Amino acid sequence: SGINAEYVIKHTFDEGLAELRSQMDDLTGEIDAEYTDIAHQLKTDKGKGVKLEVSPVHGHCCRVTRKDEKGVRQKCAFEILSTKKDGVERKKREEERKAREAEE
C-alpha cells in the first residue's frame, strides 16, 4: 500500500538546509501577510470570513465564505479556483507566486 510519509531533517544538520529553512520562513511570513491583507480587503477576520488553506491541487489559497465572496467577486486581483458548499477558494495572483516558491 502507498503510505505517504514526510521526514523532517533539522535545519542545523547542514548549512544548505539552514538557508532553505530561512527562505521557507520568509515565504511563510509573506503568505501570512497576504492572508492578512485579503482579510482586511474583505473587512473580515482571519479564520472567520476567510481561511488560509493548503490544497493538494492549488497549494496555498484562501477559502472565502459564500457570504463574503460577494465582496471580492468583482476584484480582478483574485482568481476563483473552485466553488464548494462551504465556500469559494480564491487566490490572489501575488499569493499564487509566493505559494509556488514555498512548494519548491
Chimera marker file (.cmm) of the C-alpha trace (Angstrom):
<marker_set name="trace">
<marker id="1" x="0.000" y="0.000" z="0.000" r="1" g="1" b="0" radius="0.5"/>
<marker id="2" x="1.160" y="3.546" z="-0.698" r="1" g="1" b="0" radius="0.5"/>
<marker id="3" x="1.990" y="5.259" z="2.577" r="1" g="1" b="0" radius="0.5"/>
<marker id="4" x="2.944" y="8.893" z="2.211" r="1" g="1" b="0" radius="0.5"/>
<marker id="5" x="5.433" y="9.813" z="4.890" r="1" g="1" b="0" radius="0.5"/>
<marker id="6" x="7.191" y="13.106" z="5.358" r="1" g="1" b="0" radius="0.5"/>
<marker id="7" x="10.542" y="13.200" z="7.089" r="1" g="1" b="0" radius="0.5"/>
<marker id="8" x="11.898" y="16.384" z="8.599" r="1" g="1" b="0" radius="0.5"/>
<marker id="9" x="15.619" y="16.917" z="8.949" r="1" g="1" b="0" radius="0.5"/>
<marker id="10" x="16.823" y="19.559" z="11.393" r="1" g="1" b="0" radius="0.5"/>
<marker id="11" x="17.983" y="22.616" z="9.526" r="1" g="1" b="0" radius="0.5"/>
<marker id="12" x="21.059" y="22.773" z="11.780" r="1" g="1" b="0" radius="0.5"/>
<marker id="13" x="22.277" y="19.498" z="10.231" r="1" g="1" b="0" radius="0.5"/>
<marker id="14" x="23.508" y="21.180" z="7.063" r="1" g="1" b="0" radius="0.5"/>
<marker id="15" x="24.284" y="24.776" z="6.066" r="1" g="1" b="0" radius="0.5"/>
<marker id="16" x="22.244" y="24.385" z="2.861" r="1" g="1" b="0" radius="0.5"/>
<marker id="17" x="19.246" y="23.241" z="4.904" r="1" g="1" b="0" radius="0.5"/>
<marker id="18" x="19.627" y="26.258" z="7.173" r="1" g="1" b="0" radius="0.5"/>
<marker id="19" x="19.434" y="28.542" z="4.115" r="1" g="1" b="0" radius="0.5"/>
<marker id="20" x="16.340" y="26.708" z="2.831" r="1" g="1" b="0" radius="0.5"/>
<marker id="21" x="14.711" y="26.999" z="6.275" r="1" g="1" b="0" radius="0.5"/>
<marker id="22" x="15.366" y="30.740" z="6.232" r="1" g="1" b="0" radius="0.5"/>
<marker id="23" x="13.822" y="31.055" z="2.751" r="1" g="1" b="0" radius="0.5"/>
<marker id="24" x="10.795" y="28.999" z="3.820" r="1" g="1" b="0" radius="0.5"/>
<marker id="25" x="10.325" y="31.176" z="6.907" r="1" g="1" b="0" radius="0.5"/>
<marker id="26" x="10.470" y="34.315" z="4.729" r="1" g="1" b="0" radius="0.5"/>
<marker id="27" x="7.902" y="32.907" z="2.291" r="1" g="1" b="0" radius="0.5"/>
<marker id="28" x="5.645" y="31.795" z="5.136" r="1" g="1" b="0" radius="0.5"/>
<marker id="29" x="5.771" y="35.344" z="6.501" r="1" g="1" b="0" radius="0.5"/>
<marker id="30" x="4.904" y="36.770" z="3.062" r="1" g="1" b="0" radius="0.5"/>
<marker id="31" x="1.991" y="34.336" z="2.647" r="1" g="1" b="0" radius="0.5"/>
<marker id="32" x="0.667" y="35.293" z="6.096" r="1" g="1" b="0" radius="0.5"/>
<marker id="33" x="0.966" y="38.988" z="5.196" r="1" g="1" b="0" radius="0.5"/>
<marker id="34" x="-1.091" y="38.340" z="2.023" r="1" g="1" b="0" radius="0.5"/>
<marker id="35" x="-3.643" y="36.448" z="4.123" r="1" g="1" b="0" radius="0.5"/>
<marker id="36" x="-3.907" y="39.418" z="6.485" r="1" g="1" b="0" radius="0.5"/>
<marker id="37" x="-4.272" y="41.777" z="3.503" r="1" g="1" b="0" radius="0.5"/>
<marker id="38" x="-7.049" y="39.646" z="1.992" r="1" g="1" b="0" radius="0.5"/>
<marker id="39" x="-8.941" y="39.584" z="5.298" r="1" g="1" b="0" radius="0.5"/>
<marker id="40" x="-8.534" y="43.369" z="5.540" r="1" g="1" b="0" radius="0.5"/>
<marker id="41" x="-9.830" y="43.882" z="1.986" r="1" g="1" b="0" radius="0.5"/>
<marker id="42" x="-12.862" y="41.745" z="2.810" r="1" g="1" b="0" radius="0.5"/>
<marker id="43" x="-13.380" y="43.628" z="6.084" r="1" g="1" b="0" radius="0.5"/>
<marker id="44" x="-13.446" y="40.349" z="7.998" r="1" g="1" b="0" radius="0.5"/>
<marker id="45" x="-11.280" y="38.474" z="10.473" r="1" g="1" b="0" radius="0.5"/>
<marker id="46" x="-8.759" y="35.814" z="9.547" r="1" g="1" b="0" radius="0.5"/>
<marker id="47" x="-10.306" y="32.440" z="10.284" r="1" g="1" b="0" radius="0.5"/>
<marker id="48" x="-13.889" y="33.704" z="10.039" r="1" g="1" b="0" radius="0.5"/>
<marker id="49" x="-14.881" y="35.075" z="6.628" r="1" g="1" b="0" radius="0.5"/>
<marker id="50" x="-11.641" y="33.933" z="5.011" r="1" g="1" b="0" radius="0.5"/>
<marker id="51" x="-9.420" y="30.950" z="5.844" r="1" g="1" b="0" radius="0.5"/>
<marker id="52" x="-5.923" y="30.137" z="4.638" r="1" g="1" b="0" radius="0.5"/>
<marker id="53" x="-5.706" y="26.559" z="3.392" r="1" g="1" b="0" radius="0.5"/>
<marker id="54" x="-3.172" y="24.355" z="1.679" r="1" g="1" b="0" radius="0.5"/>
<marker id="55" x="-4.820" y="22.467" z="-1.155" r="1" g="1" b="0" radius="0.5"/>
<marker id="56" x="-3.094" y="19.481" z="-2.764" r="1" g="1" b="0" radius="0.5"/>
<marker id="57" x="-4.229" y="20.861" z="-6.124" r="1" g="1" b="0" radius="0.5"/>
<marker id="58" x="-3.860" y="24.654" z="-5.681" r="1" g="1" b="0" radius="0.5"/>
<marker id="59" x="-1.249" y="24.971" z="-2.931" r="1" g="1" b="0" radius="0.5"/>
<marker id="60" x="-1.734" y="27.887" z="-0.514" r="1" g="1" b="0" radius="0.5"/>
<marker id="61" x="-5.064" y="29.584" z="-1.129" r="1" g="1" b="0" radius="0.5"/>
<marker id="62" x="-7.828" y="31.346" z="0.763" r="1" g="1" b="0" radius="0.5"/>
<marker id="63" x="-11.289" y="29.917" z="1.186" r="1" g="1" b="0" radius="0.5"/>
<marker id="64" x="-13.862" y="32.687" z="1.356" r="1" g="1" b="0" radius="0.5"/>
<marker id="65" x="-17.331" y="32.071" z="2.773" r="1" g="1" b="0" radius="0.5"/>
<marker id="66" x="-20.184" y="32.418" z="0.316" r="1" g="1" b="0" radius="0.5"/>
<marker id="67" x="-21.406" y="35.451" z="2.250" r="1" g="1" b="0" radius="0.5"/>
<marker id="68" x="-18.060" y="37.236" z="1.963" r="1" g="1" b="0" radius="0.5"/>
<marker id="69" x="-17.387" y="36.058" z="-1.600" r="1" g="1" b="0" radius="0.5"/>
<marker id="70" x="-19.769" y="38.686" z="-2.939" r="1" g="1" b="0" radius="0.5"/>
<marker id="71" x="-17.342" y="41.361" z="-1.732" r="1" g="1" b="0" radius="0.5"/>
<marker id="72" x="-14.469" y="40.101" z="-3.884" r="1" g="1" b="0" radius="0.5"/>
<marker id="73" x="-16.352" y="38.845" z="-6.924" r="1" g="1" b="0" radius="0.5"/>
<marker id="74" x="-15.555" y="41.982" z="-8.938" r="1" g="1" b="0" radius="0.5"/>
<marker id="75" x="-11.955" y="42.406" z="-7.766" r="1" g="1" b="0" radius="0.5"/>
<marker id="76" x="-9.600" y="41.429" z="-10.569" r="1" g="1" b="0" radius="0.5"/>
<marker id="77" x="-6.714" y="40.665" z="-8.172" r="1" g="1" b="0" radius="0.5"/>
<marker id="78" x="-8.479" y="37.438" z="-7.156" r="1" g="1" b="0" radius="0.5"/>
<marker id="79" x="-8.966" y="34.286" z="-9.163" r="1" g="1" b="0" radius="0.5"/>
<marker id="80" x="-11.699" y="31.720" z="-8.392" r="1" g="1" b="0" radius="0.5"/>
<marker id="81" x="-10.145" y="28.281" z="-8.021" r="1" g="1" b="0" radius="0.5"/>
<marker id="82" x="-13.231" y="26.296" z="-7.058" r="1" g="1" b="0" radius="0.5"/>
<marker id="83" x="-16.691" y="26.693" z="-5.612" r="1" g="1" b="0" radius="0.5"/>
<marker id="84" x="-17.843" y="24.346" z="-2.876" r="1" g="1" b="0" radius="0.5"/>
<marker id="85" x="-20.724" y="24.067" z="-0.468" r="1" g="1" b="0" radius="0.5"/>
<marker id="86" x="-18.628" y="25.547" z="2.359" r="1" g="1" b="0" radius="0.5"/>
<marker id="87" x="-17.209" y="28.445" z="0.355" r="1" g="1" b="0" radius="0.5"/>
<marker id="88" x="-15.205" y="29.607" z="-2.615" r="1" g="1" b="0" radius="0.5"/>
<marker id="89" x="-11.467" y="29.015" z="-2.923" r="1" g="1" b="0" radius="0.5"/>
<marker id="90" x="-9.756" y="32.103" z="-4.237" r="1" g="1" b="0" radius="0.5"/>
<marker id="91" x="-6.181" y="33.010" z="-4.767" r="1" g="1" b="0" radius="0.5"/>
<marker id="92" x="-4.717" y="36.436" z="-5.096" r="1" g="1" b="0" radius="0.5"/>
<marker id="93" x="-2.396" y="36.454" z="-8.096" r="1" g="1" b="0" radius="0.5"/>
<marker id="94" x="0.575" y="37.585" z="-5.960" r="1" g="1" b="0" radius="0.5"/>
<marker id="95" x="-0.221" y="34.875" z="-3.406" r="1" g="1" b="0" radius="0.5"/>
<marker id="96" x="-0.014" y="32.282" z="-6.183" r="1" g="1" b="0" radius="0.5"/>
<marker id="97" x="3.599" y="33.229" z="-6.971" r="1" g="1" b="0" radius="0.5"/>
<marker id="98" x="4.595" y="33.006" z="-3.307" r="1" g="1" b="0" radius="0.5"/>
<marker id="99" x="2.814" y="29.690" z="-2.852" r="1" g="1" b="0" radius="0.5"/>
<marker id="100" x="4.694" y="28.191" z="-5.813" r="1" g="1" b="0" radius="0.5"/>
<marker id="101" x="8.007" y="29.358" z="-4.323" r="1" g="1" b="0" radius="0.5"/>
<marker id="102" x="7.084" y="27.853" z="-0.941" r="1" g="1" b="0" radius="0.5"/>
<marker id="103" x="6.286" y="24.492" z="-2.514" r="1" g="1" b="0" radius="0.5"/>
<marker id="104" x="9.675" y="24.373" z="-4.284" r="1" g="1" b="0" radius="0.5"/>
<link id1="1" id2="2" r="1" g="1" b="0" radius="0.2"/>
<link id1="2" id2="3" r="1" g="1" b="0" radius="0.2"/>
<link id1="3" id2="4" r="1" g="1" b="0" radius="0.2"/>
<link id1="4" id2="5" r="1" g="1" b="0" radius="0.2"/>
<link id1="5" id2="6" r="1" g="1" b="0" radius="0.2"/>
<link id1="6" id2="7" r="1" g="1" b="0" radius="0.2"/>
<link id1="7" id2="8" r="1" g="1" b="0" radius="0.2"/>
<link id1="8" id2="9" r="1" g="1" b="0" radius="0.2"/>
<link id1="9" id2="10" r="1" g="1" b="0" radius="0.2"/>
<link id1="10" id2="11" r="1" g="1" b="0" radius="0.2"/>
<link id1="11" id2="12" r="1" g="1" b="0" radius="0.2"/>
<link id1="12" id2="13" r="1" g="1" b="0" radius="0.2"/>
<link id1="13" id2="14" r="1" g="1" b="0" radius="0.2"/>
<link id1="14" id2="15" r="1" g="1" b="0" radius="0.2"/>
<link id1="15" id2="16" r="1" g="1" b="0" radius="0.2"/>
<link id1="16" id2="17" r="1" g="1" b="0" radius="0.2"/>
<link id1="17" id2="18" r="1" g="1" b="0" radius="0.2"/>
<link id1="18" id2="19" r="1" g="1" b="0" radius="0.2"/>
<link id1="19" id2="20" r="1" g="1" b="0" radius="0.2"/>
<link id1="20" id2="21" r="1" g="1" b="0" radius="0.2"/>
<link id1="21" id2="22" r="1" g="1" b="0" radius="0.2"/>
<link id1="22" id2="23" r="1" g="1" b="0" radius="0.2"/>
<link id1="23" id2="24" r="1" g="1" b="0" radius="0.2"/>
<link id1="24" id2="25" r="1" g="1" b="0" radius="0.2"/>
<link id1="25" id2="26" r="1" g="1" b="0" radius="0.2"/>
<link id1="26" id2="27" r="1" g="1" b="0" radius="0.2"/>
<link id1="27" id2="28" r="1" g="1" b="0" radius="0.2"/>
<link id1="28" id2="29" r="1" g="1" b="0" radius="0.2"/>
<link id1="29" id2="30" r="1" g="1" b="0" radius="0.2"/>
<link id1="30" id2="31" r="1" g="1" b="0" radius="0.2"/>
<link id1="31" id2="32" r="1" g="1" b="0" radius="0.2"/>
<link id1="32" id2="33" r="1" g="1" b="0" radius="0.2"/>
<link id1="33" id2="34" r="1" g="1" b="0" radius="0.2"/>
<link id1="34" id2="35" r="1" g="1" b="0" radius="0.2"/>
<link id1="35" id2="36" r="1" g="1" b="0" radius="0.2"/>
<link id1="36" id2="37" r="1" g="1" b="0" radius="0.2"/>
<link id1="37" id2="38" r="1" g="1" b="0" radius="0.2"/>
<link id1="38" id2="39" r="1" g="1" b="0" radius="0.2"/>
<link id1="39" id2="40" r="1" g="1" b="0" radius="0.2"/>
<link id1="40" id2="41" r="1" g="1" b="0" radius="0.2"/>
<link id1="41" id2="42" r="1" g="1" b="0" radius="0.2"/>
<link id1="42" id2="43" r="1" g="1" b="0" radius="0.2"/>
<link id1="43" id2="44" r="1" g="1" b="0" radius="0.2"/>
<link id1="44" id2="45" r="1" g="1" b="0" radius="0.2"/>
<link id1="45" id2="46" r="1" g="1" b="0" radius="0.2"/>
<link id1="46" id2="47" r="1" g="1" b="0" radius="0.2"/>
<link id1="47" id2="48" r="1" g="1" b="0" radius="0.2"/>
<link id1="48" id2="49" r="1" g="1" b="0" radius="0.2"/>
<link id1="49" id2="50" r="1" g="1" b="0" radius="0.2"/>
<link id1="50" id2="51" r="1" g="1" b="0" radius="0.2"/>
<link id1="51" id2="52" r="1" g="1" b="0" radius="0.2"/>
<link id1="52" id2="53" r="1" g="1" b="0" radius="0.2"/>
<link id1="53" id2="54" r="1" g="1" b="0" radius="0.2"/>
<link id1="54" id2="55" r="1" g="1" b="0" radius="0.2"/>
<link id1="55" id2="56" r="1" g="1" b="0" radius="0.2"/>
<link id1="56" id2="57" r="1" g="1" b="0" radius="0.2"/>
<link id1="57" id2="58" r="1" g="1" b="0" radius="0.2"/>
<link id1="58" id2="59" r="1" g="1" b="0" radius="0.2"/>
<link id1="59" id2="60" r="1" g="1" b="0" radius="0.2"/>
<link id1="60" id2="61" r="1" g="1" b="0" radius="0.2"/>
<link id1="61" id2="62" r="1" g="1" b="0" radius="0.2"/>
<link id1="62" id2="63" r="1" g="1" b="0" radius="0.2"/>
<link id1="63" id2="64" r="1" g="1" b="0" radius="0.2"/>
<link id1="64" id2="65" r="1" g="1" b="0" radius="0.2"/>
<link id1="65" id2="66" r="1" g="1" b="0" radius="0.2"/>
<link id1="66" id2="67" r="1" g="1" b="0" radius="0.2"/>
<link id1="67" id2="68" r="1" g="1" b="0" radius="0.2"/>
<link id1="68" id2="69" r="1" g="1" b="0" radius="0.2"/>
<link id1="69" id2="70" r="1" g="1" b="0" radius="0.2"/>
<link id1="70" id2="71" r="1" g="1" b="0" radius="0.2"/>
<link id1="71" id2="72" r="1" g="1" b="0" radius="0.2"/>
<link id1="72" id2="73" r="1" g="1" b="0" radius="0.2"/>
<link id1="73" id2="74" r="1" g="1" b="0" radius="0.2"/>
<link id1="74" id2="75" r="1" g="1" b="0" radius="0.2"/>
<link id1="75" id2="76" r="1" g="1" b="0" radius="0.2"/>
<link id1="76" id2="77" r="1" g="1" b="0" radius="0.2"/>
<link id1="77" id2="78" r="1" g="1" b="0" radius="0.2"/>
<link id1="78" id2="79" r="1" g="1" b="0" radius="0.2"/>
<link id1="79" id2="80" r="1" g="1" b="0" radius="0.2"/>
<link id1="80" id2="81" r="1" g="1" b="0" radius="0.2"/>
<link id1="81" id2="82" r="1" g="1" b="0" radius="0.2"/>
<link id1="82" id2="83" r="1" g="1" b="0" radius="0.2"/>
<link id1="83" id2="84" r="1" g="1" b="0" radius="0.2"/>
<link id1="84" id2="85" r="1" g="1" b="0" radius="0.2"/>
<link id1="85" id2="86" r="1" g="1" b="0" radius="0.2"/>
<link id1="86" id2="87" r="1" g="1" b="0" radius="0.2"/>
<link id1="87" id2="88" r="1" g="1" b="0" radius="0.2"/>
<link id1="88" id2="89" r="1" g="1" b="0" radius="0.2"/>
<link id1="89" id2="90" r="1" g="1" b="0" radius="0.2"/>
<link id1="90" id2="91" r="1" g="1" b="0" radius="0.2"/>
<link id1="91" id2="92" r="1" g="1" b="0" radius="0.2"/>
<link id1="92" id2="93" r="1" g="1" b="0" radius="0.2"/>
<link id1="93" id2="94" r="1" g="1" b="0" radius="0.2"/>
<link id1="94" id2="95" r="1" g="1" b="0" radius="0.2"/>
<link id1="95" id2="96" r="1" g="1" b="0" radius="0.2"/>
<link id1="96" id2="97" r="1" g="1" b="0" radius="0.2"/>
<link id1="97" id2="98" r="1" g="1" b="0" radius="0.2"/>
<link id1="98" id2="99" r="1" g="1" b="0" radius="0.2"/>
<link id1="99" id2="100" r="1" g="1" b="0" radius="0.2"/>
<link id1="100" id2="101" r="1" g="1" b="0" radius="0.2"/>
<link id1="101" id2="102" r="1" g="1" b="0" radius="0.2"/>
<link id1="102" id2="103" r="1" g="1" b="0" radius="0.2"/>
<link id1="103" id2="104" r="1" g="1" b="0" radius="0.2"/>
</marker_set>
